[in-house]
């Protein structure tokens, strides 16, 4: 069954597993989230649920948002996010239900989506890893510039998508196939192995991973080739 929840990045720390190994984890305050809207194939053409996270005051929301939440009969929520879930997950949720951190369990594989940290205006070397120009033979004070990138008289322009200086970061990033190391239902905390995008306090979205994690065949078989030692006994 597909599962999803909205959370807030608390920060990074480290915990120890049963064997005493250190595991770097990111702590996420996940939920509680309220089901605000439920979409079905009959009415909308697809299965989905909209979750609300973090209660707020009514005057901090727009009139359409207030009307949308009042129609659902739930309290005012600051963040809304729609998740496309399968029939099993969508059928088990109704408007007003609360989704908590214990919807996930230790060992689950998840995808975490967030807005990366903004780095401001950056050049091509920092932003795209471009190479600087030669420092000798009249290079001049332009060693970290992009250099010549335009074509000749035809087409007399730079094609779209060419690397250049500009706003770095502050983009939606999804880190896939992360491990859920620990879940604390009382504190609404989920510890995820590794780093996730965004600053401390940034809103993130957790969902079952789309990766196909197949279990490898670990059974050791004995060779029947008489030329091998294992087959000769």
N, C-alpha and C positions, 0 to 999 in steps of 0.2 A: 504494500500500500504506500502511495506517495505521501510525504509529510512535508510541511513547510511552516515557518515561523519568522517573525520579525524580531530583531534584537538590536542591541547597542554594544559597541565595542568598549570594553572596560580597560583592557591593557594586556600585556604579556607577562608571563611568569614561567616557572618550571616546577614540575612535579616528578615524583619517582614512581616507577612501576613496581610490580611484585619482585622483579629481579634486581632492583636497586639502580636501574638505569635512569638517567635524567631525560625527561621529555619536555621540550619547549612547547608551551601551549599559549593560545590566546583565549582569554576569558571573555565570554559574551553574556550579557544580560538579556536572555531570550524570553520575551513575553512578560506578563500574560497578554495574549492577543484575543480580541473579540471578533467573531464573525459578523461582518457588517452587511455583506451582500452575498447571495448565492446565485450563480448562473447555471442554466441548464441547456441541454441541446434543443429542447422544445421551444424555449423562449429566445435564447441568444445564439444558438448554433454550436455551442461548445460548453464543456464542463469547467467550472472555475469557482473559486471562493475568494472574497475580498476580506482581508484581515485588517483590523485597526490596532494601533499600538500607541501607548503613552497618552494617558488622559490629559486634557488641556481645558482651558476656559473657552466659553462660547464666543466671546468677543475677539478672540485671536484667530478665528476661522472665518472664511468667506461665507456669504449667505447660501450659495449652492452646497457647500460642504455641510453647513448646519442643517439644511433641509434634508440632505441625503442621510445624515446620521439620525435625525429625528424620525424619519420615515422607518428606519430600521429599529427604532426603539432602544438604542444603545447610547451610552454616554459619549461626550465629545472626545474624539481621538485626533491626535496631531498628525500621525502618519497612517496612510492607507496604501495597501499593496495587494494586487490581485495575483493569485497563483492558480495555474492550470493544473488541476489534480485529476486523477483517474476516477472512474465511477464509484469505486469502493470508498475512497477517501471523501469524495464530494457528498455521497449519500449519508455518510456518518456524521456530517457537520450540518448544523442548522443555524439560522440567524440568531445571534445572542449567545451562542456557545463560546466557551473560553478555551483557548489553546495555550497550554503551558509548556515549560521546558521539557517535561518528561515525555513529550511526544517523541523525542529522540532518546536513544539509549547508547551506552558505551559500546563502541565497535561499529556504529553506523558510518557509512560513507556519505558525505554531504558536499554540496557546492555552495560557496559563500560569495555573495555579490555585494559590493560596496563602492563608494566613490573614493578614488585614490587621493592622496594628499596633493594639494596644489603647490607647485614649485615656482609659480610666477613666470615672468618672461625669461626664456632661456634660449641660448644660441644652438646652432646645429650640432656642436660637439657634445654638449651636455644632453640635448634633447634627443638626438638621433645617433650619437656615437660616431659622428663624421671625423675624418682625418684633417688635421690642420695643414696649412700650406707650408712650403719650405721656409726655413728661417734665414737662409742665405741667398745670395745672388739677387739682391734687390727685392726681397719679399715685402718689405715695408711693414707698417703697423696693422696688417690685416691677417695675421697668422691664424686667428680663430674665426675668420669669416667663411661664408659658404663658398666663395669663389665664383668663377664663371659657370653658369648652368644653362644658359639659354642656347637655342639652336641658331643656325645661320639665318639667311634671309627667308628661308622656308623652314618652319612655319612662323618664324619671327615672334615666338612667344614661348612661355614655359608651360609645360603640360601640368594639369591638375594632379595633385598627389606628390609633387616633388618635395623633398625634405627642405625644411627651412626653419628659421627662428620663429618663435611664437610661444603661446601659453602652454606650459608643460604641466602635466598632471591634471587633477580635478576631472577625471574621466571614470566612467563606470567600468569596473574590473571584476571579473569572476575568477576565483581560484577554485579549481575543480578537484574532486576526489580527496577531500581532507578527512581525517579520522576524528571521530568523536571520542575523546579520551575519558571524560567524566561528565556526569550530569547531576546537578543538585536541584531537585524539584522544589525544595523549601525556599532556597534563595533565588530560584529562576536563573541559574547559572549553567552554562555549557562551556566546557573546556575543549578546544579544538587544537589538534596537533599542528604546529607551524604558525606562520603569519597570515593575516588576512588584510585586505586593502582598507585604507581609511585611517583617520586619526583617532585618538581616544575620544569616546563619546559619539563617534560616527554611527549612523544607522546602517545595519547590514541585514541581508535577507538570506536565510538558510533554507535549503531544499535538498531533497534526495539527489544524489549525484546521477548524472546522465551517462557516466562511464560504465562500461560493461566489465565488472570485476569478476572474471572467471577464476574458479579455483583450479590450480594446476594439479595434474595427476602426480601424486607423491608416492604411488605404489612402486616398489622396486621389484622388477621381474628378473628371473634368472634366464640367461641366454641359453638357447638350444643349439648354438653353433658348436660342434665338437672341436673346432680349432681354438676355442677360447677356454681359458682355465676355469671359468665359472661353470661351464657346461660339463667339463670333465669331472667335476666333483672335487 
